[in-house]
Amino acid sequence: MVVFLPALCRKKGVPFCFIRGKANLGKLCHLKTATCVAVTDVRKEDLADLDALSKQFKAQYNDNERLRRVWGGGIMGIKNQHMMAAKQRQIDIELAKKANMQ
């Protein structure tokens, strides 16, 4: 459910971090468990702490190239390659039949 959130946060420039365990995250917002938390309102006395945390989170998670996932790669599996080759052979046969009929 929250797999897309890191990519969205990187795209929009929003700092994010990972917390180990839903129970630990739930303690933050006084619930039993939580999957994600968004900070929307901050008191003035806590603004400096939030800025320090956001800079730290950006350095550790947003700007960390090691954590970025690259999906796919354009290489199909061997079964799919064989299936696509068989389809292409069928298409070639059909085109050859049409060319011979004309």
C-alpha positions in Angstrom: 0.0 0.0 0.0 2.8 2.5 0.8 5.3 1.2 -1.8 4.8 4.2 -4.0 5.4 6.8 -1.2 9.2 7.0 -1.3 9.1 7.6 -5.1 6.4 10.3 -4.7 8.3 12.0 -1.9 11.5 12.1 -3.9 9.6 13.5 -6.9 8.0 16.3 -4.8 11.0 17.0 -2.6 9.3 15.9 0.6 11.7 14.4 3.3 10.8 10.9 4.4 12.2 8.1 6.5 11.6 4.5 7.4 10.7 3.4 10.9 11.2 -0.2 11.9 7.9 -1.7 12.8 4.4 -0.4 12.7 4.1 -0.5 16.5 7.0 2.0 16.8 5.3 4.3 14.4 2.0 3.9 16.2 3.6 5.0 19.4 4.4 8.3 17.7 0.8 9.1 17.0 -0.7 7.3 20.1 -2.2 4.4 18.2 -1.6 0.6 18.3 -0.1 0.5 14.8 0.3 2.9 11.9 1.6 2.4 8.4 2.6 6.0 7.6 2.5 9.4 9.3 2.5 12.8 7.7 3.4 15.9 9.7 1.0 18.7 8.8 1.2 21.2 11.7 4.2 22.1 13.8 4.5 24.4 16.9 6.9 27.3 16.6 9.2 25.9 19.3 9.5 22.6 17.5 10.3 24.2 14.1 14.1 24.1 14.5 14.0 20.4 15.5 11.8 19.6 12.4 14.2 21.5 10.1 17.2 19.5 11.5 15.3 16.2 11.1 14.2 17.0 7.6 17.8 17.8 6.5 19.0 14.6 8.1 16.1 12.6 6.4 16.8 14.2 3.0 20.5 13.2 3.2 19.8 9.7 4.4 16.8 8.8 2.2 15.8 11.3 -0.5 19.4 11.9 -1.8 20.7 8.4 -1.2 21.3 6.8 -4.6 21.8 3.4 -3.0 18.2 3.2 -1.9 16.7 4.0 -5.3 15.1 1.1 -7.0 15.2 0.7 -10.7 12.2 -1.3 -11.9 12.4 -3.5 -14.8 15.2 -3.2 -17.2 13.5 -4.2 -20.4 14.8 -7.8 -20.4 12.1 -10.5 -20.5 12.5 -13.9 -19.0 13.4 -16.9 -21.2 9.8 -18.2 -21.3 8.4 -14.9 -22.4 11.2 -14.5 -25.0 10.2 -17.9 -26.5 6.5 -17.0 -26.4 7.1 -13.7 -28.2 9.3 -15.4 -30.8 6.6 -17.9 -31.5 4.0 -15.1 -31.9 6.4 -13.3 -34.3 6.8 -16.5 -36.4 3.0 -16.8 -36.7 2.8 -13.2 -37.8 5.5 -13.7 -40.4 3.8 -16.8 -41.7 0.5 -14.9 -42.1 2.2 -12.0 -43.8 3.9 -14.4 -46.2 0.6 -16.0 -47.0 -1.0 -12.6 -47.8 1.9 -11.6 -49.9 1.7 -14.9 -52.0 -2.1 -14.5 -52.5 -1.6 -11.0 -54.1 
